[in-house]
Amino acid sequence: MSFLEFKEIKQLVKENAPEDKIVKIDVEGPKIVLYTDDLPFFVENNDEVRKLATLLKKRIILRSTSSELMEPEKAKKVITEIIPEEANITNILFDPNFSEVYIEAEKLGLVIGKQGITLDDISKKTGWIPKLLRKSPIESDTTRSVRKTLYEDSENRQKILQRVGKNIYRKPDAECDWVRITPLGGAREVGRSCFLLQTPESNVLIDCGINTAASNSARFPDFRASKLAIDSLDAVIISHAHLDHCGFVPYLYKYGYDGPLYCTEPTRDLMTLLQIDAVEIGEKEENQLPFTSKDVGRMVRHVIPLEYNEVADITPDMRLTLYNAGHILGSSIVHLHIGEGLHNLVYSGDVKFGDTRLLEAANYEFPRVETLILEGTYGGRYDIQPRRKDAENELLHVIHETSKRNGKVLVPVFSVGRSQEVMMVLESYARYGEIDIPVYLDGMIWEATAIHTSYPEYLKKHIKHRIFKGYNPFLVDTFEKVDPKKRKDIMESKEPCIILATAGMMTGGPSVEYFKNLAEDSNNTLAFVGYQAEGSLGRRLQNGLAELPIEREGRTVALNVRMDVKTIDGFSGHADRRQLLGYAKKIHPKPKRVLVVHGEEKKTMNLAMTLNEMFGFDSSSPQNLDTIRLV
């Protein structure tokens, strides 16, 4: 299907829609909005909208005109009469700008009804289009705040979406006859991933992260090299919510960007959580980021969430689809169809192509692929992770041995991804009686876990089903959320316990506070379960750091590291070398070119060479600021 201009879309709708049923045609982002005075007709004949969507190959939103909307108080009464009481509705809000009614409930299946019959009944009787919100068993302040922001600013948000839509479906200024990509960060390094994709028509940024372990100019993407004004960007795509991929996005909105940001809904919420936390930490540690929480709010208003496998035009010559990456909740592999079949690019982001407790493995089938940009975090010659079962057994062994000494196991974790993965392992141990000591969750783990429970459809099937059936594995008694005031009690207690604490690389956060208090007791254990970047305290401890200068009561003293330091490989959310090669073998169709990024220099260069030798790919490991012409 070729790229269409808005005038062509309007003409096709007029020619193919039922006569006199569509009174207005508009665009909001990549979606086509059709207004009607007869919504019941389309509810009864839903194949009419389906035919138009198939013809246009676009997502279509159907809305009643404002004159056909039932008065909200009356509509609320009708809705509560239609939906069974057992659905446990917790909130109903009306948004007249989008002709939508938000229904928040615990049991969405009962709100939907068999084959959507309940939703159809609501639309027919009230004119409002129901939008469903899951009432999470763990309340997320972030998700609640994001939803509140979008609801309260819906008029402005609609204007943003309409402006974006007009830009997408405009006549191109230039023919798409070349494609090039430039790494502005994240090439031959881990951190600050940022890639500028350009055609004669479009400027699109894929990821925009920070290097949390760096304190110099390598901390942020290098926009100087692009010679591109930030306000000239057409779109930004975020693969997932870790700060090394999304942490610098608010900077764009502070300095002139006013366009769309595409990602999944969980990524939007997790990204907001981590960015605001990074701003607050920067202010406390006098290492401020060049943006504020207000800029994060501005970013949220511009997010256009996409579901996996949803195809969306994002510029006059680019079409985007997000696929599951298996890395963290909502993480995506980015597929871009560029030009009229000119080129297809797949950007892996961070991928996991193996068995985990939390998520399904990464998608490897695409409509077309000419260029693959593949991460190489664990792409080195000797980067083979143990089998997951062996890693879990080793963690259990470390816990048992430390418990025998009445010691504490400190596990530094990323608040998003690794925390929940380890939680699922520990929940399984507790359920089968393998452990009977408390597991303390400190830092943002609880809030990030709450966001996980808001989007169970993105989790592994058996976890999703357990949550839907009322048994939430994140809510077992073994887990205890830590109030910062009680940290001292935990550290001074003589009882064994497990402490999951952020930050995962010990670059800040409660993990460092626990470490300083537990390090000199040989009964305790520090257990690493995730990647430790070059230069981080975690990497230095892995490499045998035995003494560390710290501030204590206004004096600099030497902290002697006597606790056991263990690295338990196998829990990483990244594919190891074996999985990366397995992914390259299975990806369909086969790409002609592979660019290996997001890894230390030797590792990415070695993986690129191996991919060439094993599969014949034109593979390389570009440096930051190298511009590669793809076509």
C-alpha positions as CSV (number, residue, x, y, z in Angstrom):
1,M,0.0,0.0,0.0
2,S,1.4,3.3,-1.0
3,F,1.7,6.3,1.3
4,L,-1.5,8.5,1.1
5,E,-2.1,12.2,1.5
6,F,-5.0,13.4,3.6
7,K,-6.9,14.6,0.5
8,E,-6.6,11.1,-1.0
9,I,-7.8,9.5,2.3
10,K,-10.9,11.8,2.4
11,Q,-11.7,11.0,-1.2
12,L,-11.4,7.2,-0.6
13,V,-13.7,7.4,2.5
14,K,-16.3,9.5,0.6
15,E,-16.3,7.0,-2.3
16,N,-16.5,3.9,-0.1
17,A,-18.4,4.8,3.1
18,P,-22.1,4.2,3.4
19,E,-23.9,7.2,1.9
20,D,-24.6,10.1,4.2
21,K,-23.3,8.3,7.3
22,I,-20.0,10.1,7.6
23,V,-20.3,13.8,8.4
24,K,-16.6,14.7,9.1
25,I,-13.2,13.2,8.4
26,D,-10.1,14.2,10.5
27,V,-6.7,12.8,11.5
28,E,-5.2,12.4,14.9
29,G,-1.6,11.2,14.7
30,P,-1.5,8.1,12.4
31,K,-5.2,7.4,13.0
32,I,-8.1,8.4,10.8
33,V,-11.1,9.8,12.7
34,L,-14.6,9.5,11.2
35,Y,-17.5,11.4,12.8
36,T,-21.1,10.2,12.3
37,D,-24.6,11.1,13.4
38,D,-25.7,7.5,13.4
39,L,-23.3,5.5,15.6
40,P,-25.8,2.6,16.1
41,F,-25.7,1.9,12.4
42,F,-22.0,1.3,12.5
43,V,-22.2,-0.7,15.7
44,E,-24.8,-3.0,14.0
45,N,-22.8,-3.0,10.8
46,N,-19.2,-3.1,12.1
47,D,-17.9,-4.7,8.9
48,E,-18.4,-1.2,7.2
49,V,-15.5,0.3,9.3
50,R,-13.5,-2.8,8.9
51,K,-13.7,-2.6,5.1
52,L,-12.6,1.1,5.2
53,A,-9.7,0.2,7.5
54,T,-8.6,-2.6,5.1
55,L,-8.9,-0.3,2.1
56,L,-6.9,2.5,3.7
57,K,-4.6,0.2,5.7
58,K,-5.0,2.6,8.6
59,R,-6.4,2.5,12.1
60,I,-9.9,4.1,12.1
61,I,-11.6,5.7,15.0
62,L,-15.3,6.2,14.8
63,R,-17.0,8.9,16.8
64,S,-20.4,10.4,17.4
65,T,-20.8,14.1,16.7
66,S,-21.2,16.1,19.9
67,S,-24.9,16.6,19.3
68,E,-25.4,12.8,19.5
69,L,-23.6,12.3,22.9
70,M,-25.8,11.6,25.9
71,E,-25.5,14.0,28.8
72,P,-22.7,12.5,31.0
73,E,-24.7,12.1,34.2
74,K,-27.4,10.3,32.4
75,A,-24.9,8.2,30.4
76,K,-23.1,7.2,33.6
77,K,-26.4,5.8,35.0
78,V,-27.0,3.9,31.8
79,I,-23.4,2.5,31.8
80,T,-23.7,1.2,35.4
81,E,-27.0,-0.5,34.5
82,I,-25.5,-2.2,31.5
83,I,-22.2,-3.5,33.1
84,P,-22.6,-6.3,35.7
85,E,-21.9,-5.2,39.3
86,E,-19.3,-8.0,39.6
87,A,-17.0,-6.0,37.2
88,N,-16.3,-3.7,40.2
89,I,-16.2,-0.4,38.4
90,T,-14.0,2.1,40.2
91,N,-14.3,5.2,38.0
92,I,-16.2,6.6,35.0
93,L,-14.9,9.7,33.3
94,F,-16.1,11.5,30.2
95,D,-13.9,13.2,27.6
96,P,-16.0,15.2,25.2
97,N,-13.0,16.2,23.1
98,F,-12.5,12.6,22.0
99,S,-16.2,11.5,22.5
100,E,-14.8,8.8,24.9
101,V,-15.9,7.5,28.2
102,Y,-13.1,6.0,30.4
103,I,-14.3,3.0,32.4
104,E,-12.0,1.8,35.1
105,A,-12.8,-1.6,36.5
106,E,-11.2,-4.6,38.1
107,K,-12.7,-7.2,35.8
108,L,-12.5,-5.9,32.3
109,G,-13.8,-9.1,30.7
110,L,-17.2,-8.4,32.2
111,V,-17.1,-4.8,30.9
112,I,-16.3,-6.0,27.4
113,G,-18.9,-8.8,27.4
114,K,-19.0,-11.8,25.1
115,Q,-17.6,-10.8,21.7
116,G,-17.8,-7.1,22.8
117,I,-21.5,-7.0,23.2
118,T,-21.5,-4.9,26.4
119,L,-19.3,-2.3,24.8
120,D,-21.5,-2.2,21.7
121,D,-24.5,-1.7,23.9
122,I,-22.9,1.3,25.7
123,S,-22.0,2.9,22.4
124,K,-25.5,2.4,20.9
125,K,-27.3,3.8,23.9
126,T,-25.1,6.7,24.9
127,G,-23.1,7.7,21.8
128,W,-19.9,7.6,23.8
129,I,-17.0,5.3,22.8
130,P,-15.8,3.2,25.9
131,K,-12.1,3.2,26.7
132,L,-11.1,0.6,29.3
133,L,-8.7,1.1,32.1
134,R,-7.6,-1.8,34.3
135,K,-7.8,-1.2,38.0
136,S,-4.5,-2.6,39.1
137,P,-4.2,-4.7,42.3
138,I,-1.2,-2.5,43.2
139,E,-1.9,1.2,42.8
140,S,0.7,2.9,40.6
141,D,1.1,6.6,41.3
142,T,2.9,7.0,38.0
143,T,0.1,5.4,35.9
144,R,-2.5,7.3,37.7
145,S,-0.6,10.6,37.2
146,V,-0.1,10.0,33.5
147,R,-3.7,9.2,32.9
148,K,-4.8,12.2,34.9
149,T,-2.5,14.5,32.8
150,L,-3.8,13.2,29.5
151,Y,-7.4,13.4,30.7
152,E,-7.1,17.0,32.1
153,D,-5.2,18.2,29.0
154,S,-7.3,16.4,26.4
155,E,-8.1,19.6,24.4
156,N,-4.5,20.5,24.0
157,R,-3.6,16.8,23.3
158,Q,-6.2,16.6,20.5
159,K,-4.6,19.7,18.9
160,I,-1.2,18.0,19.1
161,L,-2.5,14.8,17.5
162,Q,-4.3,16.7,14.7
163,R,-1.1,18.7,14.0
164,V,0.9,15.5,13.9
165,G,-1.6,13.8,11.6
166,K,-1.5,16.7,9.1
167,N,2.3,16.4,9.0
168,I,2.1,12.7,8.4
169,Y,-0.5,12.8,5.6
170,R,0.9,15.8,3.7
171,K,2.4,15.8,0.3
172,P,6.2,14.9,0.5
173,D,8.6,17.7,-0.3
174,A,11.2,15.3,-1.8
175,E,11.4,11.9,-3.4
176,C,12.7,9.2,-1.0
177,D,15.7,7.9,-2.9
178,W,18.3,7.5,-0.1
179,V,18.3,6.4,3.5
180,R,21.1,7.0,6.0
181,I,21.6,6.4,9.8
182,T,24.0,8.1,12.2
183,P,24.7,6.8,15.8
184,L,24.8,9.8,18.1
185,G,25.5,7.5,21.0
186,G,25.4,3.8,21.9
187,A,27.8,2.6,19.2
188,R,30.8,0.7,20.6
189,E,29.6,1.5,24.1
190,V,26.7,0.7,26.4
191,G,24.7,3.8,27.3
192,R,23.1,6.9,25.6
193,S,21.7,4.9,22.7
194,C,20.6,7.4,20.0
195,F,20.3,6.9,16.3
196,L,19.3,9.5,13.7
197,L,17.5,8.0,10.7
198,Q,17.2,10.3,7.7
199,T,15.7,10.4,4.2
200,P,15.4,13.5,1.9
201,E,11.9,13.9,3.6
202,S,12.2,12.7,7.2
203,N,14.3,13.0,10.3
204,V,13.5,10.4,12.9
205,L,15.3,9.7,16.2
206,I,15.3,6.1,17.4
207,D,16.0,6.1,21.2
208,C,17.6,9.0,23.1
209,G,19.3,7.8,26.3
210,I,21.9,8.8,28.9
211,N,25.0,7.0,30.1
212,T,24.3,6.7,33.9
213,A,27.8,5.5,34.6
214,A,29.5,8.4,32.8
215,S,30.2,11.9,34.3
216,N,31.8,13.6,31.3
217,S,30.7,14.6,27.8
218,A,30.0,10.9,27.0
219,R,27.0,11.1,29.3
220,F,24.5,12.4,26.7
221,P,24.0,11.8,22.9
222,D,26.2,14.1,20.7
223,F,23.7,16.2,18.8
224,R,26.5,18.5,17.6
225,A,27.4,16.0,14.9
226,S,24.0,15.8,13.3
227,K,24.0,19.5,12.3
228,L,20.2,19.1,12.7
229,A,18.0,21.5,14.7
230,I,16.0,19.6,17.3
231,D,12.8,21.2,16.1
232,S,13.5,19.7,12.7
233,L,12.8,16.2,13.9
234,D,9.6,14.6,12.6
235,A,9.3,11.8,15.1
236,V,11.0,10.1,18.0
237,I,10.7,6.3,18.7
238,I,11.6,4.8,22.1
239,S,12.3,1.0,22.2
240,H,12.0,0.7,25.9
241,A,12.1,2.5,29.2
242,H,15.6,2.0,30.5
243,L,17.4,5.3,30.9
244,D,20.2,4.4,28.5
245,H,17.5,4.4,25.8
246,C,15.0,7.0,27.0
247,G,16.7,9.2,29.7
248,F,17.4,12.2,27.4
249,V,14.1,12.5,25.7
250,P,12.7,15.4,27.9
251,Y,15.7,17.5,26.8
252,L,14.3,17.4,23.3
253,Y,11.0,18.9,24.4
254,K,12.8,21.6,26.5
255,Y,14.8,22.8,23.5
256,G,12.3,23.0,20.7
257,Y,11.0,19.6,19.7
258,D,7.2,19.6,19.6
259,G,6.5,16.4,17.8
260,P,5.2,12.8,18.5
261,L,6.9,10.2,20.6
262,Y,6.0,6.6,19.7
263,C,6.3,3.7,22.2
264,T,4.1,1.1,23.9
265,E,1.8,2.2,26.8
266,P,3.9,0.4,29.5
267,T,7.0,2.1,28.1
268,R,5.3,5.5,28.5
269,D,4.6,4.9,32.1
270,L,7.9,3.2,33.1
271,M,9.8,5.9,31.1
272,T,8.0,8.7,33.0
273,L,8.8,7.0,36.4
274,L,12.5,6.6,35.6
275,Q,13.0,10.0,34.1
276,I,11.4,11.8,37.1
277,D,13.5,9.8,39.5
278,A,16.6,10.6,37.5
279,V,15.8,14.4,37.7
280,E,15.3,14.1,41.5
281,I,18.5,12.1,42.1
282,G,20.4,14.6,39.9
283,E,19.2,17.5,42.0
284,K,20.1,15.7,45.3
285,E,23.5,14.8,44.2
286,E,24.3,18.1,42.5
287,N,24.7,16.4,39.2
288,Q,21.6,17.9,37.5
289,L,20.2,16.8,34.2
290,P,19.6,19.5,31.6
291,F,15.8,19.3,32.0
292,T,13.2,19.3,34.7
293,S,10.1,17.3,35.6
294,K,8.0,19.9,33.7
295,D,9.8,18.8,30.5
296,V,8.9,15.2,31.4
297,G,5.2,16.2,31.6
298,R,5.5,18.0,28.2
299,M,6.9,14.7,26.8
300,V,4.0,12.7,28.2
301,R,1.5,14.9,26.3
302,H,3.2,14.0,23.0
303,V,3.3,10.3,23.4
304,I,1.4,8.3,20.9
305,P,1.2,4.7,22.3
306,L,1.2,1.8,19.9
307,E,0.4,-1.8,20.5
308,Y,2.6,-4.6,19.3
309,N,2.1,-5.4,15.6
310,E,0.1,-2.2,15.0
311,V,1.2,-0.5,11.8
312,A,1.4,3.3,11.9
313,D,2.5,5.9,9.4
314,I,4.8,8.3,11.2
315,T,6.1,10.5,8.3
316,P,5.1,10.9,4.6
317,D,7.7,8.1,3.8
318,M,8.0,6.0,6.9
319,R,5.8,3.4,8.5
320,L,6.4,2.0,12.0
321,T,5.6,-1.3,13.6
322,L,6.6,-2.3,17.2
323,Y,7.2,-6.0,18.1
324,N,7.9,-7.7,21.4
325,A,11.7,-7.6,22.3
326,G,11.4,-9.8,25.5
327,H,13.7,-7.5,27.4
328,I,11.5,-5.6,29.9
329,L,7.7,-4.9,30.1
330,G,6.6,-3.2,26.9
331,S,10.1,-3.3,25.3
332,S,10.0,-3.2,21.5
333,I,11.9,-4.2,18.4
334,V,11.4,-1.3,15.9
335,H,10.5,-2.1,12.3
336,L,10.5,0.7,9.8
337,H,9.2,0.5,6.2
338,I,10.9,3.4,4.4
339,G,9.7,4.8,1.1
340,E,7.6,3.0,-1.5
341,G,9.2,-0.4,-0.6
342,L,12.7,1.2,-0.8
343,H,14.1,-0.2,2.4
344,N,13.1,-2.0,5.6
345,L,15.1,-1.4,8.8
346,V,14.8,-3.5,12.1
347,Y,16.3,-2.0,15.2
348,S,16.5,-4.6,18.0
349,G,16.8,-2.2,20.9
350,D,17.7,-4.6,23.8
351,V,16.5,-8.1,23.2
352,K,16.1,-11.4,25.1
353,F,15.9,-14.5,22.9
354,G,15.6,-17.1,25.6
355,D,13.6,-18.4,28.5
356,T,12.6,-16.0,31.3
357,R,10.0,-16.1,34.1
358,L,8.4,-12.8,33.1
359,L,8.2,-12.3,29.3
360,E,7.9,-14.1,26.0
361,A,11.0,-14.3,23.9
362,A,11.8,-11.7,21.2
363,N,9.9,-11.7,17.9
364,Y,12.0,-12.7,14.9
365,E,9.6,-12.7,12.0
366,F,9.0,-9.5,10.0
367,P,7.4,-8.6,6.7
368,R,10.7,-7.5,5.2
369,V,14.3,-6.7,6.5
370,E,17.2,-5.3,4.6
371,T,19.2,-3.9,7.5
372,L,19.3,-5.2,11.1
373,I,20.7,-3.0,13.9
374,L,21.5,-5.6,16.6
375,E,22.6,-5.1,20.2
376,G,25.9,-6.7,21.3
377,T,25.9,-6.2,25.1
378,Y,26.9,-9.8,25.6
379,G,28.2,-10.4,22.0
380,G,31.9,-11.1,23.1
381,R,33.6,-14.4,22.3
382,Y,33.2,-15.7,25.8
383,D,29.8,-14.1,26.7
384,I,27.9,-17.3,27.2
385,Q,25.4,-17.1,30.0
386,P,24.5,-20.2,32.1
387,R,21.1,-21.9,31.5
388,R,18.4,-20.0,33.4
389,K,17.7,-23.1,35.7
390,D,21.4,-23.2,36.6
391,A,21.4,-19.5,37.4
392,E,18.3,-19.8,39.6
393,N,19.9,-22.8,41.5
394,E,23.0,-20.8,42.1
395,L,21.0,-17.9,43.5
396,L,19.2,-20.3,45.8
397,H,22.5,-21.8,46.9
398,V,23.9,-18.3,47.7
399,I,20.7,-17.5,49.7
400,H,21.0,-20.7,51.7
401,E,24.7,-20.4,52.4
402,T,24.3,-16.7,53.5
403,S,21.2,-17.6,55.7
404,K,23.2,-20.3,57.5
405,R,25.6,-17.5,58.6
406,N,22.6,-15.3,59.6
407,G,23.8,-12.9,56.9
408,K,22.0,-10.8,54.4
409,V,21.9,-11.1,50.6
410,L,22.0,-7.7,48.9
411,V,20.9,-7.9,45.3
412,P,21.4,-4.6,43.3
413,V,18.7,-4.6,40.6
414,F,17.3,-2.3,38.0
415,S,13.9,-1.2,39.2
416,V,12.4,-2.2,35.8
417,G,12.9,-5.7,34.5
418,R,15.5,-7.4,36.6
419,S,13.6,-6.7,39.8
420,Q,10.4,-8.3,38.7
421,E,12.3,-11.2,37.1
422,V,14.1,-12.0,40.4
423,M,10.8,-11.5,42.3
424,M,9.2,-14.2,40.2
425,V,12.0,-16.6,41.0
426,L,11.8,-15.8,44.7
427,E,8.0,-16.1,44.7
428,S,8.4,-19.6,43.2
429,Y,11.0,-20.6,45.8
430,A,8.7,-19.3,48.6
431,R,5.6,-21.1,47.1
432,Y,7.5,-24.5,47.2
433,G,9.1,-23.9,50.6
434,E,12.6,-23.4,49.3
435,I,13.0,-20.1,51.2
436,D,11.3,-18.8,54.3
437,I,13.1,-15.5,54.9
438,P,11.7,-12.0,54.1
439,V,12.4,-10.3,50.8
440,Y,12.7,-6.5,51.2
441,L,12.0,-4.3,48.1
442,D,13.7,-0.9,48.3
443,G,13.8,2.0,45.8
444,M,11.4,2.3,42.9
445,I,10.9,-1.5,42.7
446,W,7.4,-1.4,44.2
447,E,6.2,1.4,41.9
448,A,7.6,-0.3,38.8
449,T,6.0,-3.6,39.9
450,A,2.7,-1.7,40.2
451,I,3.0,-0.7,36.6
452,H,3.6,-4.3,35.6
453,T,0.3,-5.3,37.3
454,S,-1.4,-2.5,35.3
455,Y,-0.4,-4.2,32.0
456,P,-0.6,-8.0,32.5
457,E,-1.3,-8.5,28.8
458,Y,2.3,-7.8,28.2
459,L,3.5,-10.5,30.6
460,K,4.1,-14.2,30.0
461,K,0.9,-16.1,29.4
462,H,0.9,-18.1,32.7
463,I,1.6,-15.0,34.8
464,K,-1.2,-13.1,33.0
465,H,-3.7,-15.9,33.6
466,R,-2.7,-16.1,37.3
467,I,-3.3,-12.4,37.7
468,F,-6.7,-12.6,35.9
469,K,-7.7,-15.5,38.1
470,G,-7.0,-13.4,41.3
471,Y,-3.7,-14.9,42.3
472,N,-1.1,-12.1,41.8
473,P,2.4,-13.5,42.2
474,F,3.8,-10.0,42.9
475,L,1.6,-9.7,46.1
476,V,2.7,-12.7,48.1
477,D,3.5,-12.2,51.8
478,T,7.2,-12.9,51.2
479,F,7.7,-9.5,49.6
480,E,7.8,-6.4,51.9
481,K,8.0,-2.8,50.6
482,V,10.6,-0.8,52.5
483,D,9.9,2.6,54.0
484,P,13.3,4.5,53.9
485,K,12.9,5.2,57.6
486,K,13.1,1.4,58.2
487,R,16.3,0.8,56.3
488,K,18.4,1.1,59.4
489,D,16.3,-1.5,61.2
490,I,16.8,-3.9,58.4
491,M,20.6,-3.3,58.3
492,E,21.0,-3.7,62.1
493,S,18.7,-6.7,62.4
494,K,20.4,-10.0,63.3
495,E,18.0,-12.0,61.1
496,P,18.8,-13.2,57.6
497,C,17.0,-11.6,54.7
498,I,17.1,-10.8,51.0
499,I,17.3,-7.2,49.9
500,L,16.4,-6.2,46.4
501,A,17.5,-2.5,46.0
502,T,18.1,-0.1,43.2
503,A,20.3,1.1,41.5
504,G,21.4,-2.0,39.6
505,M,24.9,-0.8,38.8
506,M,25.4,0.8,42.2
507,T,25.8,4.3,40.7
508,G,23.4,5.6,43.4
509,G,20.2,4.8,45.1
510,P,19.5,2.6,48.2
511,S,21.8,-0.3,47.0
512,V,24.8,1.9,47.8
513,E,23.4,2.8,51.2
514,Y,22.9,-0.9,52.1
515,F,26.3,-1.8,50.7
516,K,28.1,0.8,52.9
517,N,26.4,-0.7,56.0
518,L,26.8,-4.4,55.1
519,A,30.1,-4.5,53.3
520,E,32.4,-5.0,56.3
521,D,30.5,-8.1,57.6
522,S,31.8,-11.3,56.0
523,N,28.5,-13.0,56.8
524,N,26.7,-10.9,54.2
525,T,26.7,-11.4,50.4
526,L,26.5,-9.0,47.5
527,A,24.9,-10.8,44.5
528,F,25.0,-9.2,41.1
529,V,22.4,-10.5,38.7
530,G,22.6,-7.8,35.9
531,Y,25.1,-6.0,33.6
532,Q,27.6,-3.7,35.3
533,A,28.9,-1.0,33.0
534,E,32.5,0.0,32.7
535,G,33.3,2.7,35.3
536,S,30.4,1.8,37.6
537,L,30.9,0.9,41.3
538,G,29.3,-2.5,40.5
539,R,31.9,-3.3,37.8
540,R,34.8,-2.3,40.2
541,L,33.4,-4.5,42.9
542,Q,33.1,-7.4,40.4
543,N,36.7,-6.8,39.5
544,G,37.8,-7.3,43.1
545,L,37.7,-3.8,44.7
546,A,38.7,-4.4,48.3
547,E,38.7,-0.9,49.8
548,L,36.5,2.2,49.0
549,P,36.8,5.7,50.4
550,I,33.5,6.9,51.8
551,E,32.1,9.8,53.8
552,R,31.2,8.9,57.3
553,E,30.2,11.4,60.0
554,G,31.9,14.2,58.0
555,R,35.2,12.3,57.6
556,T,36.6,10.3,54.7
557,V,37.3,6.8,55.8
558,A,38.3,3.5,54.1
559,L,35.5,1.0,53.7
560,N,36.9,-2.5,53.7
561,V,34.9,-4.9,51.6
562,R,34.7,-8.2,53.5
563,M,31.2,-9.4,52.4
564,D,31.1,-12.1,49.7
565,V,30.8,-10.7,46.2
566,K,29.1,-13.0,43.7
567,T,28.2,-12.6,40.1
568,I,25.3,-14.8,39.1
569,D,25.1,-14.8,35.3
570,G,22.0,-16.0,33.6
571,F,19.4,-13.5,34.8
572,S,20.2,-10.8,32.3
573,G,17.5,-9.3,30.2
574,H,20.0,-9.2,27.3
575,A,20.6,-12.1,24.9
576,D,24.0,-13.6,25.4
577,R,26.3,-14.5,22.5
578,R,24.6,-17.9,21.9
579,Q,21.2,-16.3,21.8
580,L,22.3,-13.4,19.6
581,L,23.7,-15.9,17.1
582,G,20.5,-17.9,17.4
583,Y,18.4,-14.8,16.7
584,A,20.5,-14.0,13.6
585,K,20.0,-17.6,12.4
586,K,16.2,-17.5,12.9
587,I,15.3,-13.9,11.9
588,H,13.1,-14.0,8.8
589,P,13.5,-12.8,6.2
590,K,17.3,-12.6,6.3
591,P,18.8,-9.1,6.3
592,K,21.6,-8.2,3.9
593,R,23.3,-5.9,6.4
594,V,23.8,-6.0,10.2
595,L,25.1,-3.2,12.3
596,V,26.2,-4.3,15.8
597,V,25.8,-1.6,18.5
598,H,25.2,-1.3,22.2
599,G,28.2,-3.1,23.4
600,E,31.9,-2.6,24.3
601,E,34.1,-2.1,21.3
602,K,35.8,-5.5,21.3
603,K,32.6,-7.3,21.8
604,T,30.6,-5.6,19.0
605,M,33.5,-5.9,16.6
606,N,33.9,-9.6,17.4
607,L,30.2,-10.3,17.0
608,A,30.1,-8.4,13.7
609,M,33.0,-10.6,12.4
610,T,31.3,-13.8,13.5
611,L,28.0,-12.8,11.9
612,N,29.8,-12.3,8.6
613,E,31.6,-15.7,8.9
614,M,28.6,-17.7,10.0
615,F,25.8,-16.2,8.0
616,G,27.4,-14.1,5.2
617,F,25.9,-10.8,6.4
618,D,27.5,-7.6,5.5
619,S,28.1,-6.9,9.2
620,S,30.1,-4.1,10.9
621,S,30.4,-2.3,14.2
622,P,30.0,1.4,13.5
623,Q,31.5,4.1,15.7
624,N,29.5,7.0,17.1
625,L,29.1,9.8,14.5
626,D,29.6,7.4,11.6
627,T,26.9,8.0,9.0
628,I,26.0,4.8,7.1
629,R,24.1,5.0,3.9
630,L,21.6,2.2,3.8
631,V,20.3,2.9,0.3
